[in-house]
Structure formats: C-alpha cells, structure tokens
Amino acid sequence: MADTGTLYPAVVTTAASAPYDDLDWTDPGNVTADDTSYASITDAAYDTGAQSYLMSVRQFGASVPGSATINGVQVEIGKYYAVGAARDAVVQLINGVGTTLGNNLGSVNDTWPTTAPGTIVYGGPANLWGTTLTPAVVNGTAFGVQFAGSAAGNNCDAYVDFIRLIITYTAAGGTAGTITPGEATQAQTSDARTLAAIYPFAPAEATQAQAGDTTPLAVIYPFTPAEATQTQVSDVGAVSSPGTISGPTTGTLDAFNRINGTLGTAWGGPFRAGNGTWRISGSAAAPYSAGTALLEVSSTNARYLVNQDGNPVILVGFHTWYDTQDGGNTDPPPTFGWSEYLTAIQSYGCNFTKLWACETWKDWGGDFPGDRMSPTRYERTGPGTDADGKDKFDLTSINSDYITRMVSRCSDLENAGVYFVVQLFQGWQVESKGGSGSPFDYHPYNSANNINSVDGDDDDDGEGTETHWPTAQGNNTLSYQEDMVEAIIDAVNGYNYLVGYEISNEDTDDASGYNTDWQEYMISHINTYQAGKPKQHLVGMTRQWPDGEDSTLDASGADWVCYSTTKADAVHAATDPVSFYDTDHTVGIEASEYSWIWEAFCNGHGGSWYMDQWYPNMYGVDARNDADMIVIRENLGYLVTQVGLLNDLLGMTPQPSLCSTGYCLAKDHATAAEYICFNVNGSASFTLDLTNATGTLNIRWLKCSDGTLDTDDTVSGGAERTLTNPSGFGVSVAYVRHT
C-alpha cells in the first residue's frame, strides 16, 4: 500500500447546524497547520451540554492515482481543554459542506487531553469510516472532515491546533523492472513510493521508451538516486507497444532547448495522457504523440478555442505577479511557494494560469517602490555597478537561470494538465505610471545599468516608455527585445498546454499610437519566428493603461485579447478576437465577488481569469485564505466543471433576451437544447423562453456561494417558463437541457 503523507486543509468554514449551534469558533483558520496557533472557544457560556458550531475543513490537495483503490483514511486532531471539560460531538468525513460520508467516529464519551495539546487519531490505514471512497472523491476540493465539540463541564475553554489526514491506497497493477539504458520509464523496487506518486503516468504510458537511447534515466529525468529506482505500477505491455522514438543523435540539449547551439526537436516534461513527450539529452526524430492539448481558434464558433480533437476549451483560473520570478521587498526576495500555488490551482479545479514577466530588477510603477525580482532576465557580468550597486547587465547574455525557471514552470504546468500564457514584457516596469516607484532607474535598458552602452531613455525624461515603441520613435533596444522573445520561444515552443504569449501588461498608449505599433510589430515578429517551429501558439494583446481603447485590440491582429470593462462586460461578438475576461484589466484587485465569472461565460467570452493577490505581493497581505477570494476561486472551478457537462458549447451563443436575468448562453433547439442561466441577483424565480424546445428538459441548479447542487427539477418546453430558485440558494446558475 501507499499513502498521501500528511495533508492539511486549505479551506476552513464554520456554521451553526442544529444541534451544533451554540457557540462559534474563534480563529478557525488556525487549524490548517501544526503550529500551536489555535481555533478556540473560551466563552463563559460554553457549559455542560453546549455544542460548538460545525467546523468543516476541505481542500487537502490529495493526488491519489485515478486507478487506485482507497484502503482507509486516518484523521488526526490536535486539541485540548484548559478549563471545564470537552468531548467530541462529531468527527466525520464530508464531500462538501453538509454532505456527510459514512460514520461519525467522534469519541463522544471520552474527554480531550487537558492542559497540553494531544493528538487524537480517528479511522486508520484500513478504516473507510463505513463508506466507499474513490480517488475522484478524495482528490476533490469538496472532500474533507467536519468536526464539532461538546462541553462536558461548565465554563469550558476548548482549543484545536490542527486537523489533518492521511489517505492510504493501493495502486493498480504493476510489476517492477530494472532500468536499462534503452528504457526511459522502467524502474526498480528500492524505494517505498510508487512511480505514479512522482509522475502522473497513465497506464499505457508507463512503458514509453526511447529506442536506442544510451543516456541513463537519471539524465533524462532529474531523479535523485533514491527516486531513480521507483516501482513501475502500471505496465501494460512491452516497451515498443505504445510507440518507438527514433534516434538519438549525438549532442547536448541546453536550457534554451538548443542542441549544440542550434534549435532542434526537443520535448519537455514526463508523459501525460495523449502526450508522450519529454526532454532528452540529445536529438530525436519525433515524439510518440504530438498531443491533443494544443489550442487554436474554433472555425465553428470563433468565440472559443478548441484542442486538436476539436473540443472546446474554456480557460479558467487565477494568476499572480511573482509566479515566475520571485519578488518581494527583501534582497534577495522571498522564494515563491510554487508547489503550493500549483496545488491550489488544481485543488480549486482550475485549468489555467498566466506566467508573469518582470523586466526590471527593482520597483514597479505606481506606488510600489522597493520590491526586487529574481532571477533577472539578463546576466550581471560587469564591469561596473548599476544603480543598486550590483554588477551591470550584459544585454547580449540572457540569464540561463531565468530561462531554466521558465522551462521548469512550464513543465510543471504541462505535467499537471494546466494551460498557461507566457507574458513577455511588463508595462509597469518601464515607467513610474505617475507613482512613487521608479522601475526604469534599475532597468537593464537604462544606460547606467548595462555594459553595452544601450540607452532605453531616448528622450532623457527618466522613463523607458520608448522601449515599448518602434525603433523609428526612439526604441534603441528592439534587437535585444527580439533576442529575448526568440530565446523564450525556443525554450517553450514544445509545450502543448502553452496557450501562447501576451505581448505586454498594461503598456501606456496615447494619441501617437506608438505602443500599439510596437505591439503589432511584436505580434508579427512572433508569428514569423514560430512559423518555423514544431508548434505554433496563439499571440495575445491585452488592455493598454491608461488611455487604451478596446477597438485597438480588435484591430491588432492578435489571436486573443483582454478588454477593459467596456467590452468585457458586454456580449462578445464572434467576429472579434477570442476574449478572456481578466479582472486585472477590468476591476483590478478590487474583485471581491464572483458574479463576473458567470456573466463573462454567459456573454460568450472564452475564459475567466482572476488577478489573485495570493502571496507574496506588492500589497504585503496574505490572500491565500481570504474568505471572499476562496469563494471566487471555487466558482472558477465550478465553471470548469459546468463546461465539462455541456453537450455542444460550440453550438451555444449568448442570448440574453431568452432569460429575464439578462444572462443566458444557449443552444435554442427543438430536441437538443441547452441553456446556462445566471441568476445574478439571487431572485426567487425568473423566466426562460423555451418556446423552441420540445418535451421535458432537466435542470441542474448550482448554489454559487458554496457549490451545493440540486438536480431534481425538470421543466417543459414549448413556451416561456418560470424557473424557481431552490430555497436558500440565492445567487445561482441553472443549467437546463434535454437529456
């Protein structure tokens, strides 16, 4: 058997639910770590027989292989009482708040430890709590534990340090093998963990191999010695049966995916379903499969992107400033918690993020001075020192650490099945944007900071705005920018989950149109350069700020855009580029509610992107467990789930007039109808025009505030009908369709 290791929850909520409704917990979020920070009840009214509120802990981030069998769940709670006495009222598994699984294993007759914290264990490696569990359930964001305490003495003071769990499972099938030079995925048995726990191999992909490859496995994958001997758990056939890789030829693959200095055919990441690609030391003729994830604009419904199977993909997720380069107000900046962040993207059920670009070493425009970013995009070689007292930059030497970081992030996202955009330039780091930050003072394109005598401030106004203009208008850095773009494309071109590139974030535009000219040039340059590559990715242009116009984006030649609120809040036309609603370019970080997610989807936009403060950030706040932001992230995941239920998204169009709420995405059809209706105001009822639909249609109601579902309703077609919102649902989404 294998287990997940100890997992802690990411989300904690409390609620009064009879009979557990006498006293609420103080600081319930403290139970997410074993750190002697406590959730507590110290109210004098917590007397014998009084019950605490129900505490629900969820989003443990489990990643049990989908083919595994769950053997047991062990829950551990660190707790004690200091005054009076306390006992368990409820310790039970849940699959969403209020949806219990199996038996209550709370020790209702035993008092808690007193004076000092103690760890009480419930369930165990072979205890399923009287229910049946699957990998899909335990890996889901709704899976967790509900807990309540009961006072067994007057004036009880009760404390809970942590609630955590361990899931035990048996991986499917498999025998062990021995690594040989010609087999890229064979493994040995000298490590207790299974191979599937490290890399998500699907059954048919656990035996992919590189025929004729003489490079040891440890070079192909960066296994440590103990990890190079993992057990192969899903071997279903001979090495040659899934496919054969021809080659390799001699040569060394560098961080830029170049072989002996020349771009060759190279691949990144372990195997995924439908994508037998990896990065090797050397060249090979062709991958096992080109993969189906690569996106393009649909020829059927140009509002949406489709993968290589022709299936529509709505890009939904969150992104944050320091997800590629580390950032913060220390030197060096704090390390970004990438693993935690990627796990959260998956745990919330999202399928997208954006990898940000920081051009300068220090400062942002606006009122955000002092932050530093690492790794830098160019090497510091000297001679001489820059404005921050460090070695000057050499603009002919792109920092391999930056490219390696980029490739690492892309590989992790590819392996997780998460789509991503790579941002290339940063409009908030070439000028002050009217604030106290002075990012261009520290920018590599400032002549005081590079050894190449390159002056990005052609008009000597202390800003580098002209570095995002054409050469004819004073951009002396264009050739270096082209080198940077080409190096990034060389490094990441092989990824199938790469949506494409964002030229720059919120560049300043004005009546001159110089920045627009530069961005349009970059769109053309990227498309020309990548035309000779194995894969062609989509190029996007996003809102310029200030003074940007949405019409500029439509005319830019970009494959996709992110508008201002003017067009982002409106019904999207199929004649315009694919549009993604990004709160960074609409309401900014002020977004504290989720209605925009469903409004954008019903209006025909191709995805919903949330500018998440997360942590660290320029604002100095930790937003990871902010209650409002948790609900936003959860609704992003709900949207991904909803899209997966649709029969024919490409046949659906925004039709707000059909629904009295004003938000309706519909395929208005006699026998194959489906409608998404967003009840934005939480009305008790609303109307939907089903005149064109015949027979009976099913309704799936989603309560947006917590994900509760109601799937029992039906409605008859043939006329305008009134849909009644389930009791207590408030803001909701109704999915109406023929079976």
C-alpha positions in Angstrom: 0.0 0.0 0.0 0.9 3.6 -0.5 -0.3 6.8 1.2 -0.5 10.5 0.5 1.6 11.5 3.5 0.1 14.0 6.0 -2.2 16.5 4.3 -3.5 19.8 5.8 -6.7 21.6 4.7 -6.6 24.8 2.7 -10.2 25.9 3.4 -11.9 26.1 6.8 -15.5 27.2 7.4 -17.9 27.1 10.4 -21.7 27.1 10.5 -24.5 26.7 13.0 -26.3 23.5 12.2 -28.6 22.1 14.8 -27.8 20.7 17.3 -24.3 22.1 16.8 -25.2 25.7 17.0 -24.5 27.1 20.5 -21.1 28.8 20.1 -18.8 29.6 17.2 -15.1 29.1 17.0 -12.6 31.9 17.2 -9.9 31.9 14.5 -10.9 28.6 12.9 -8.4 29.1 10.1 -5.6 28.3 12.6 -6.4 24.5 12.2 -4.6 24.4 8.8 -1.1 23.9 10.4 0.5 22.1 13.4 1.9 25.3 14.8 0.3 25.9 18.3 -1.9 28.6 16.8 -5.4 27.6 17.9 -9.0 27.8 17.0 -10.8 28.2 20.3 -14.0 28.6 22.3 -13.5 30.4 25.6 -16.9 31.9 26.1 -18.2 31.6 29.7 -21.5 30.2 28.2 -19.7 27.1 27.0 -21.2 25.0 29.7 -22.1 21.3 30.1 -24.1 20.1 27.1 -23.3 23.2 24.9 -22.3 22.3 21.4 -19.8 24.2 19.2 -20.6 25.2 15.6 -19.7 22.6 12.9 -16.2 23.2 11.6 -15.7 22.0 8.0 -12.2 21.6 6.7 -11.6 20.9 2.9 -9.2 21.1 0.0 -6.5 18.8 1.3 -4.8 18.6 -2.1 -4.7 14.8 -2.4 -3.4 13.4 -5.6 -4.2 9.7 -5.4 -3.8 7.9 -8.8 -7.2 7.6 -10.6 -6.8 3.8 -10.9 -6.0 3.2 -7.2 -8.2 1.6 -4.6 -8.7 3.6 -1.4 -8.0 1.5 1.7 -8.5 3.9 4.5 -8.5 7.5 5.9 -6.8 8.5 9.1 -7.8 11.8 10.6 -5.6 13.4 13.3 -6.8 16.3 15.5 -4.5 18.2 17.9 -6.7 19.6 20.7 -7.1 20.1 24.5 -9.2 21.9 27.1 -7.9 24.2 29.8 -11.0 24.7 31.9 -14.1 22.6 32.5 -14.0 19.6 30.2 -14.5 18.9 26.4 -15.6 15.9 24.3 -16.1 15.2 20.7 -19.6 15.7 19.2 -18.8 15.0 15.6 -15.7 13.8 13.6 -17.0 12.7 10.2 -15.9 12.7 6.6 -17.7 15.0 4.2 -17.9 15.6 0.4 -18.9 19.2 0.6 -20.2 21.3 3.5 -23.2 19.4 4.9 -22.8 16.3 2.8 -21.6 13.6 5.2 -19.8 10.4 4.3 -20.1 7.2 6.4 -20.0 7.2 10.2 -19.3 9.7 13.0 -16.1 8.4 14.6 -16.0 11.1 17.3 -15.1 9.9 20.8 -18.3 11.2 22.3 -17.7 9.6 25.7 -14.0 10.5 26.1 -12.8 13.8 27.3 -10.0 15.6 25.4 -6.4 15.9 26.7 -6.1 18.6 29.3 -3.6 21.5 29.9 -1.4 20.5 27.0 -2.2 19.6 23.4 -2.6 15.9 22.4 -3.1 14.3 19.0 -6.2 12.1 18.8 -6.4 9.6 15.9 -9.6 8.6 14.1 -10.0 5.9 11.5 -6.8 4.4 10.1 -5.0 2.9 7.1 -7.7 0.2 6.7 -10.7 2.2 8.0 -13.1 3.5 5.4 -15.5 5.1 8.0 -18.4 2.9 6.9 -18.5 4.2 3.3 -16.9 3.6 -0.1 -14.3 6.2 -1.3 -12.8 6.7 -4.7 -9.8 8.7 -5.9 -12.1 11.2 -7.6 -13.8 11.8 -4.2 -10.7 12.1 -2.0 -8.8 14.2 -4.6 -11.8 16.6 -5.0 -12.0 20.1 -3.5 -15.2 19.2 -1.6 -13.6 16.2 0.3 -12.8 16.9 4.0 -13.8 16.5 7.6 -16.5 18.1 9.7 -15.9 18.5 13.5 -17.7 19.8 16.5 -17.0 19.7 20.2 -19.3 19.4 23.2 -18.7 21.0 26.6 -18.6 18.3 29.4 -18.0 20.9 32.2 -19.0 24.4 32.9 -17.2 27.4 31.6 -15.2 25.2 29.2 -12.2 26.5 27.3 -11.5 24.4 24.2 -8.6 24.6 21.8 -7.9 22.9 18.4 -4.4 23.2 16.9 -4.8 21.2 13.7 -6.9 18.8 11.7 -5.1 16.7 9.2 -5.4 13.4 7.4 -3.6 10.6 5.6 -5.2 8.6 2.8 -4.0 5.1 2.3 -4.4 3.4 -1.1 -3.3 0.5 -3.3 -2.0 1.4 -6.7 -3.3 -0.5 -9.7 -1.4 -3.5 -11.2 2.3 -3.4 -12.0 5.5 -5.2 -11.6 9.0 -4.0 -11.0 11.6 -3.8 -13.6 15.3 -2.7 -13.9 16.5 0.5 -15.5 18.4 -0.2 -18.7 19.9 2.4 -21.0 17.3 1.9 -23.7 14.2 2.3 -21.4 13.1 5.7 -20.3 10.5 4.6 -17.8 11.4 1.2 -16.4 12.1 1.3 -12.7 13.3 -0.8 -9.8 11.9 -1.5 -6.4 14.3 0.0 -3.9 12.1 3.0 -3.0 8.9 2.7 -1.0 7.0 5.2 -3.1 5.5 4.3 -6.4 6.4 5.9 -9.7 2.9 7.2 -10.1 3.2 9.2 -7.0 6.0 11.3 -8.5 4.9 11.5 -12.2 1.3 11.1 -13.3 1.8 8.2 -15.8 -1.3 6.8 -17.4 -1.5 3.0 -17.7 -0.5 2.9 -21.3 2.3 5.4 -20.8 4.3 3.8 -18.0 6.3 1.9 -20.5 7.2 4.5 -23.1 10.8 4.2 -24.1 13.4 5.7 -26.2 14.7 3.0 -28.5 18.4 3.2 -29.0 18.9 5.9 -26.3 22.2 5.3 -24.5 21.6 8.1 -21.9 20.8 6.8 -18.4 17.4 7.6 -16.9 18.9 9.9 -14.3 20.0 12.2 -17.1 16.7 12.2 -18.9 14.8 12.9 -15.6 16.4 14.6 -12.7 15.8 11.8 -10.3 17.8 11.7 -7.1 19.4 8.2 -6.5 16.5 7.1 -4.4 14.0 8.2 -7.0 15.7 6.5 -9.9 14.5 3.2 -8.5 10.8 3.8 -8.2 8.4 0.9 -8.8 6.7 0.7 -12.1 3.0 0.4 -11.2 1.1 0.5 -14.5 3.0 -1.6 -17.0 0.5 -2.9 -19.6 2.8 -4.1 -22.4 6.2 -4.2 -23.9 8.2 -1.1 -24.4 7.6 -0.9 -28.1 3.8 -1.3 -27.9 2.9 2.4 -27.2 5.4 3.7 -29.7 9.0 4.0 -30.5 11.3 7.0 -30.5 13.9 7.0 -33.2 17.4 8.3 -32.6 19.1 9.8 -30.7 21.9 11.6 -32.5 24.8 13.0 -30.5 24.6 16.4 -29.0 23.8 18.3 -25.8 20.5 20.0 -25.1 20.9 23.3 -23.3 18.5 25.3 -21.2 17.2 27.0 -24.4 16.2 23.7 -26.0 19.1 24.1 -28.5 21.3 21.1 -29.5 24.9 22.1 -29.9 23.7 25.7 -30.1 21.1 25.1 -32.8 17.4 24.7 -32.1 16.4 21.1 -32.6 13.4 18.9 -31.9 13.2 18.6 -28.1 10.4 18.0 -25.7 9.7 18.8 -22.1 8.1 17.0 -19.2 7.2 13.5 -18.2 4.4 11.6 -20.0 0.8 12.7 -19.9 -2.3 11.2 -21.4 -2.1 11.6 -25.1 1.3 13.3 -24.9 4.3 11.0 -24.8 6.8 13.8 -24.8 9.9 14.5 -22.7 13.1 16.5 -22.8 16.2 14.4 -23.7 19.9 15.0 -23.7 20.3 14.8 -27.5 18.1 14.9 -30.5 15.4 12.5 -31.7 13.3 12.4 -34.8 9.7 12.6 -33.5 7.8 12.2 -30.2 5.4 9.3 -29.6 2.4 11.7 -29.9 2.1 15.3 -30.7 -0.6 15.5 -28.1 -4.1 16.9 -28.5 -3.9 19.8 -26.0 -2.6 22.4 -28.4 -5.2 25.1 -28.9 -6.5 27.0 -31.9 -9.4 29.3 -32.6 -12.6 27.3 -33.5 -13.7 27.5 -37.1 -17.2 26.6 -35.9 -17.7 29.3 -33.2 -14.8 31.8 -33.1 -15.6 32.9 -29.6 -13.8 29.8 -28.3 -10.6 27.9 -28.5 -10.5 24.2 -29.4 -7.9 21.5 -28.9 -6.6 19.2 -31.6 -9.6 16.9 -31.2 -11.9 19.8 -32.0 -13.2 20.0 -28.4 -13.8 23.5 -26.9 -11.6 24.6 -24.0 -12.7 27.5 -21.7 -9.6 28.9 -19.9 -10.5 29.5 -16.3 -8.1 30.2 -13.4 -6.1 32.7 -11.4 -2.6 34.3 -11.7 -0.3 36.4 -9.6 2.6 38.7 -10.1 5.5 36.6 -8.7 4.6 33.2 -10.1 7.6 33.1 -12.5 10.3 35.3 -10.8 10.5 35.6 -7.1 9.5 39.0 -5.8 9.3 41.0 -2.5 10.8 43.8 -0.5 13.9 42.0 0.7 17.2 41.4 -1.1 17.2 38.6 -2.3 13.4 38.4 -2.5 11.5 35.6 -0.8 11.1 32.4 -2.7 7.7 32.0 -4.2 5.8 28.9 -3.0 5.3 27.4 -6.5 4.3 23.9 -5.4 1.7 25.2 -3.0 0.4 27.6 -5.7 0.2 24.9 -8.4 -1.5 22.5 -6.0 -4.1 25.2 -5.3 -4.8 25.8 -9.0 -5.5 22.1 -9.3 -7.4 21.8 -6.0 -9.8 24.6 -6.9 -10.5 22.8 -10.2 -9.0 25.5 -12.4 -7.3 24.7 -15.8 -5.4 27.9 -16.5 -2.8 30.4 -15.1 -0.5 33.1 -16.5 3.3 33.3 -16.1 4.2 36.9 -15.4 7.2 38.8 -16.6 9.3 41.3 -14.6 11.6 43.3 -16.8 13.5 45.3 -14.1 15.4 44.2 -11.0 13.7 46.6 -8.6 10.5 48.7 -8.3 7.2 48.7 -10.0 5.4 51.8 -11.5 2.6 53.2 -9.3 3.1 53.4 -5.6 5.0 50.1 -5.2 8.7 51.0 -4.7 11.3 48.7 -3.1 10.3 45.3 -4.4 13.1 43.2 -6.0 12.7 40.4 -8.6 14.8 37.4 -9.2 16.1 35.8 -11.4 16.9 38.7 -13.6 16.4 38.4 -17.4 20.0 39.3 -18.2 23.3 38.2 -16.7 25.1 40.5 -14.4 28.7 40.4 -15.6 30.1 43.9 -15.0 32.5 45.7 -15.3 31.0 48.4 -13.3 28.0 48.6 -11.0 24.4 49.6 -11.6 22.0 52.0 -9.7 21.6 49.4 -7.0 25.3 48.8 -6.5 25.4 45.4 -8.3 27.2 44.3 -11.4 25.9 45.8 -14.6 23.9 43.7 -17.0 25.2 42.4 -20.3 22.3 42.6 -22.8 24.0 40.0 -25.1 23.8 37.4 -22.3 20.3 36.2 -21.5 20.2 34.8 -18.0 20.0 31.0 -18.3 18.6 30.9 -14.7 15.6 32.9 -16.0 15.1 30.5 -18.9 15.5 27.5 -16.7 13.0 28.9 -14.3 10.5 29.5 -17.1 11.0 26.0 -18.5 10.6 24.5 -15.0 7.3 26.3 -14.5 6.1 25.3 -18.0 7.0 21.7 -17.4 5.2 21.6 -14.1 2.0 23.1 -15.7 2.2 20.7 -18.7 2.5 17.7 -16.4 -0.4 19.0 -14.3 -2.6 19.5 -17.4 -2.9 23.2 -16.7 -3.0 25.7 -19.6 -0.8 28.8 -19.4 0.1 32.0 -21.1 3.6 33.4 -21.0 3.9 37.2 -20.6 6.8 38.7 -22.4 7.1 42.3 -21.3 5.9 44.5 -18.4 4.4 47.9 -18.9 4.5 48.7 -15.2 8.3 48.4 -15.1 9.5 50.8 -17.8 7.9 53.9 -16.3 6.6 55.2 -13.0 2.9 55.3 -14.1 2.6 58.6 -12.1 3.5 56.9 -8.8 6.5 56.9 -6.4 8.1 53.7 -7.9 11.0 54.3 -10.3 11.5 50.9 -12.0 13.4 52.3 -15.0 16.1 53.5 -12.7 17.1 49.9 -12.2 16.1 48.5 -15.6 18.7 46.7 -17.7 17.8 49.0 -20.6 18.9 52.1 -18.6 22.3 53.1 -19.9 23.6 53.4 -16.4 22.8 49.7 -15.8 24.3 47.9 -18.8 27.8 47.4 -20.3 26.5 47.7 -23.9 26.0 51.5 -23.9 22.3 50.9 -24.8 20.1 53.9 -23.8 16.4 53.0 -23.4 15.6 56.5 -22.4 16.0 58.2 -25.8 14.3 61.4 -24.8 16.1 61.7 -21.4 12.9 62.0 -19.4 13.9 59.4 -16.8 11.4 56.9 -18.1 11.7 53.9 -20.5 8.4 54.3 -22.2 10.0 54.4 -25.6 11.4 50.9 -25.2 7.9 49.8 -25.9 7.8 51.9 -29.1 9.1 51.2 -32.6 12.7 52.0 -33.5 11.7 55.0 -35.6 10.2 56.6 -32.5 13.3 56.1 -30.3 13.4 52.4 -29.2 17.1 51.6 -29.1 16.5 48.2 -27.6 14.4 46.4 -30.2 17.1 43.9 -31.3 17.6 42.9 -27.6 13.9 42.5 -27.2 13.7 40.3 -30.2 16.6 38.2 -28.8 14.7 37.8 -25.6 11.4 36.8 -27.3 13.2 34.3 -29.5 15.0 32.7 -26.6 11.7 32.3 -24.7 10.0 30.8 -27.8 13.0 28.4 -28.3 12.7 27.3 -24.7 8.9 26.7 -24.5 7.7 26.1 -28.1 7.3 22.3 -27.5 4.7 22.6 -24.8 1.2 21.6 -25.8 -0.5 23.3 -22.8 1.1 26.7 -23.7 -1.8 28.8 -25.0 0.6 31.4 -26.3 2.1 34.7 -25.5 0.9 38.1 -24.0 3.0 40.9 -25.6 3.0 43.1 -22.5 1.0 44.0 -19.5 -0.8 47.4 -19.5 1.5 49.5 -21.6 0.8 53.2 -21.8 -0.9 54.2 -25.0 -1.7 57.7 -26.2 -2.8 59.5 -29.4 0.6 58.8 -31.0 -0.2 55.1 -31.2 3.5 54.2 -30.8 2.9 51.5 -28.3 0.2 50.0 -30.5 2.6 50.0 -33.4 5.3 48.2 -31.3 2.8 45.5 -30.0 1.6 44.9 -33.5 5.2 44.5 -34.7 5.8 42.0 -31.9 2.7 40.0 -32.9 4.0 39.8 -36.4 7.6 39.0 -35.3 6.5 36.2 -33.0 4.3 34.6 -35.7 7.0 34.8 -38.3 9.6 33.3 -35.9 7.5 30.5 -34.6 6.3 29.6 -38.1 9.5 27.5 -38.4 9.0 25.8 -35.1 7.3 22.4 -34.4 4.3 24.2 -32.8 2.5 27.5 -33.4 1.0 29.2 -30.4 -1.6 32.0 -30.1 -0.5 35.6 -29.6 -2.5 37.9 -27.4 -2.7 41.7 -26.8 -4.3 43.0 -23.6 -5.7 46.3 -22.4 -3.3 49.2 -22.5 -3.4 51.5 -19.5 -4.1 54.3 -19.2 -5.8 55.6 -22.3 -6.1 52.2 -24.1 -9.1 51.6 -26.4 -10.8 48.2 -26.9 -11.0 48.9 -30.6 -7.2 48.9 -30.8 -7.2 45.3 -29.5 -9.8 44.3 -32.1 -7.7 45.7 -34.9 -4.3 44.5 -33.7 -4.1 41.1 -35.4 -3.9 39.3 -32.1 -5.5 35.9 -31.8 -6.9 36.7 -28.3 -7.4 39.8 -26.2 -8.4 41.0 -22.7 -10.6 44.1 -22.8 -11.5 46.9 -20.4 -14.8 46.8 -18.7 -16.5 48.4 -21.7 -16.3 45.3 -23.8 -15.5 42.7 -21.1 -18.9 43.3 -19.5 -20.8 43.1 -22.8 -21.9 40.3 -25.1 -18.9 39.2 -27.1 -19.2 39.1 -30.9 -17.8 36.1 -32.8 -16.3 38.5 -35.3 -13.9 39.9 -32.7 -10.8 38.0 -31.4 -11.3 35.4 -28.7 -11.8 37.4 -25.4 -10.7 36.4 -21.9 -12.2 38.3 -19.0 -9.3 39.2 -16.8 -10.0 41.2 -13.6 -6.5 42.7 -13.9 -7.8 44.8 -16.8 -11.3 45.4 -15.5 -12.0 45.7 -11.8 -8.4 45.1 -10.8 -7.6 43.6 -7.4 -10.9 45.1 -6.1 -12.8 42.0 -7.2 -14.3 40.6 -4.1 -17.3 38.7 -5.6 -17.7 36.1 -8.3 -20.6 37.2 -10.5 -18.2 38.4 -13.3 -17.1 34.8 -13.8 -20.6 33.6 -14.8 -21.5 36.9 -16.5 -18.5 36.6 -18.8 -19.3 33.0 -19.6 -22.9 33.7 -20.5 -21.8 36.7 -22.6 -19.7 34.4 -24.8 -16.2 35.2 -23.5 -13.6 32.4 -23.9 -12.5 32.3 -20.3 -12.4 34.0 -16.8 -9.0 35.0 -15.3 -8.7 36.2 -11.7 -5.9 38.6 -10.7 -5.2 36.9 -7.4 -3.1 38.7 -4.7 -2.0 35.3 -3.3 1.3 35.8 -1.5 3.8 37.4 -1.6 2.6 40.5 -3.4 3.2 44.2 -3.6 0.4 44.9 -1.1 2.0 43.0 1.8 -1.1 40.9 2.5 -1.6 37.1 2.5 -4.7 36.5 0.5 -4.4 32.7 0.3 -7.1 32.1 2.9 -9.2 35.2 2.4 -12.8 34.0 2.5 -14.0 36.2 -0.4 -11.1 35.1 -2.6 -11.7 31.4 -1.7 -15.3 31.7 -3.0 -14.0 33.3 -6.2 -11.5 30.5 -6.8 -14.2 27.9 -6.0 -16.5 29.5 -8.6 -13.8 29.4 -11.2 -13.6 25.6 -10.5 -17.4 25.3 -10.7 -17.3 26.9 -14.1 -14.7 24.4 -15.3 -17.0 21.6 -14.1 -20.0 23.2 -15.8 -18.2 23.5 -19.1 -17.4 19.8 -18.9 -21.1 18.9 -18.7 -22.1 20.8 -21.8 -23.1 18.7 -24.8 -22.3 21.3 -27.5 -20.6 24.5 -26.3 -19.7 25.3 -29.9 -23.4 25.3 -30.8 -24.2 27.8 -28.0 -24.3 31.6 -28.3 -25.1 34.5 -25.9 -28.9 35.1 -26.0 -29.7 37.3 -23.0 -33.2 38.0 -24.3 -34.2 34.4 -23.6 -33.8 34.8 -19.8 -35.2 37.5 -17.6 -32.0 37.7 -15.6 -30.2 39.1 -18.7 -27.6 36.4 -18.7 -28.1 33.3 -20.9 -25.8 31.2 -23.1 -28.0 29.0 -25.2 -28.4 26.4 -27.9 -32.0 27.1 -28.5 -33.0 23.8 -30.3 -36.1 21.7 -30.5 -34.6 18.4 -29.3 -31.0 19.1 -28.3 -31.4 22.4 -26.4 -29.2 23.5 -23.5 -29.2 26.8 -21.6 -26.9 28.3 -19.0 -28.8 31.0 -17.0 -27.1 33.1 -14.4 -29.4 34.3 -11.6 -27.2 37.2 -10.7 -29.5 38.8 -8.1 -30.5 35.6 -6.4 -34.1 36.1 -7.4 -36.7 33.6 -6.1 -37.7 32.9 -9.7 -37.0 34.1 -13.2 -38.3 33.3 -16.7 -36.7 31.3 -19.5 -38.1 31.3 -23.0 -38.3 27.6 -24.0 -40.7 28.2 -27.0 -38.3 26.4 -29.4 -37.6 23.5 -27.2 -39.9 20.5 -27.1 -40.6 17.9 -24.5 -39.1 17.8 -21.0 -35.8 19.4 -20.0 -33.7 18.7 -16.9 -32.4 21.5 -14.6 -29.1 21.4 -12.7 -29.0 24.2 -10.1 -25.7 25.4 -8.6 -25.6 27.5 -5.5 -22.7 29.8 -6.2 -21.8 30.6 -2.6 -20.8 27.0 -1.6 -21.3 24.7 -4.6 -24.4 23.0 -3.4 -26.3 21.2 -6.3 -30.0 20.5 -6.9 -30.6 18.2 -9.8 -34.2 17.1 -9.2 -36.0 19.8 -11.2 -37.5 19.4 -14.7 -39.3 21.9 -17.0 -41.5 21.5 -20.1 -40.5 23.2 -23.3 -42.9 24.9 -25.8 -43.4 28.3 -24.0 -41.8 30.8 -21.7 -41.4 29.1 -18.3 -40.8 30.3 -14.8 -37.8 28.6 -13.0 -38.0 28.6 -9.2 -34.7 29.0 -7.5 -34.2 26.3 -4.8 -34.8 27.5 -1.3 -31.8 29.2 0.2 -29.7 29.1 -3.0 -29.5 32.9 -3.6 -27.2 33.7 -6.5 -27.3 30.6 -8.7 -26.7 29.0 -12.1 -29.4 27.0 -13.8 -28.2 24.5 -16.5 -31.3 23.5 -18.5 -31.0 20.8 -21.2 -32.5 17.9 -22.9 -31.2 14.6 -21.7 
